[in-house]
Amino acid sequence: MKVEIKKISIKDVFFSVFPLAVFVLMLMTACLEVFKPEATLTVSYLMGLVMFAIQGTILFLVSTVVFLFVYNFLCSLGVRGVRVELEDK
């Protein structure tokens, strides 16, 4: 069975677990900064890491929204969407 994704709802992407997963991934990336040799653990340094994670999350979500707008616009013009072939078992 072939399935084609023609439109992706931006609202469904934002109100799903996707932003939380991106934030947790960015927070884990920021926590790796603690292991740098020049890092000194202070409250301001830790808050900077949290802000780094928030900025990364916002940047990633904005780029996702731009991609979804372009994808939905191209699909509305008649360009084929993503096609997936599924097998029944």
C-alpha positions as CSV (number, residue, x, y, z in Angstrom):
1,M,0.0,0.0,0.0
2,K,1.4,3.4,-1.0
3,V,0.7,6.4,1.3
4,E,1.5,10.0,0.4
5,I,1.8,12.8,3.0
6,K,0.2,15.8,1.3
7,K,-0.2,18.3,4.2
8,I,1.4,18.5,7.7
9,S,-0.5,20.5,10.3
10,I,1.7,23.0,12.0
11,K,-0.6,23.2,15.0
12,D,-0.3,19.4,15.5
13,V,3.5,19.6,15.4
14,F,3.6,22.4,18.0
15,F,1.0,20.7,20.4
16,S,2.7,17.3,20.3
17,V,5.7,16.0,22.2
18,F,8.0,17.3,19.5
19,P,9.0,20.6,21.2
20,L,9.6,18.8,24.5
21,A,11.8,16.2,22.8
22,V,13.8,19.0,21.0
23,F,14.3,20.9,24.3
24,V,15.5,17.7,26.2
25,L,17.9,17.0,23.3
26,M,19.2,20.6,23.4
27,L,19.5,20.5,27.2
28,M,21.5,17.3,27.0
29,T,23.8,19.0,24.4
30,A,24.2,22.0,26.7
31,C,25.0,19.7,29.7
32,L,28.0,18.3,27.7
33,E,29.5,21.8,28.0
34,V,30.0,21.2,31.7
35,F,32.9,18.8,30.8
36,K,35.0,21.4,29.1
37,P,38.2,22.1,31.0
38,E,37.6,25.8,31.3
39,A,34.1,25.4,32.7
40,T,33.5,26.7,36.2
41,L,30.2,25.7,37.8
42,T,28.4,28.8,38.9
43,V,24.8,29.6,38.9
44,S,25.2,32.1,36.1
45,Y,27.0,29.4,34.0
46,L,24.3,26.9,34.6
47,M,21.6,29.5,33.7
48,G,23.6,30.2,30.5
49,L,23.4,26.6,29.6
50,V,19.7,26.5,30.1
51,M,19.4,29.7,28.0
52,F,21.6,28.0,25.3
53,A,19.1,25.1,25.3
54,I,16.1,27.4,25.0
55,Q,17.7,29.3,22.2
56,G,18.6,26.1,20.3
57,T,15.0,24.8,20.8
58,I,13.5,28.1,19.5
59,L,15.8,28.1,16.5
60,F,15.1,24.5,15.6
61,L,11.3,25.0,16.0
62,V,11.4,28.1,13.8
63,S,13.3,26.3,11.1
64,T,10.8,23.4,11.4
65,V,7.9,25.8,10.9
66,V,9.6,27.4,7.8
67,F,10.2,23.9,6.4
68,L,6.6,22.9,7.0
69,F,5.3,26.2,5.3
70,V,7.4,25.5,2.3
71,Y,6.4,21.8,2.2
72,N,2.7,22.6,2.5
73,F,3.0,25.4,-0.1
74,L,4.7,23.1,-2.6
75,C,2.2,20.4,-2.0
76,S,-0.6,22.9,-2.6
77,L,1.0,23.8,-6.0
78,G,0.8,20.1,-7.1
79,V,4.3,18.9,-6.2
80,R,4.2,15.3,-4.9
81,G,4.6,14.8,-1.2
82,V,6.6,12.2,0.6
83,R,5.5,8.7,-0.5
84,V,5.9,5.7,1.7
85,E,5.2,2.1,0.7
86,L,3.8,0.0,3.5
87,E,3.5,-3.8,3.6
88,D,0.6,-5.6,5.2
89,K,1.5,-8.4,7.6
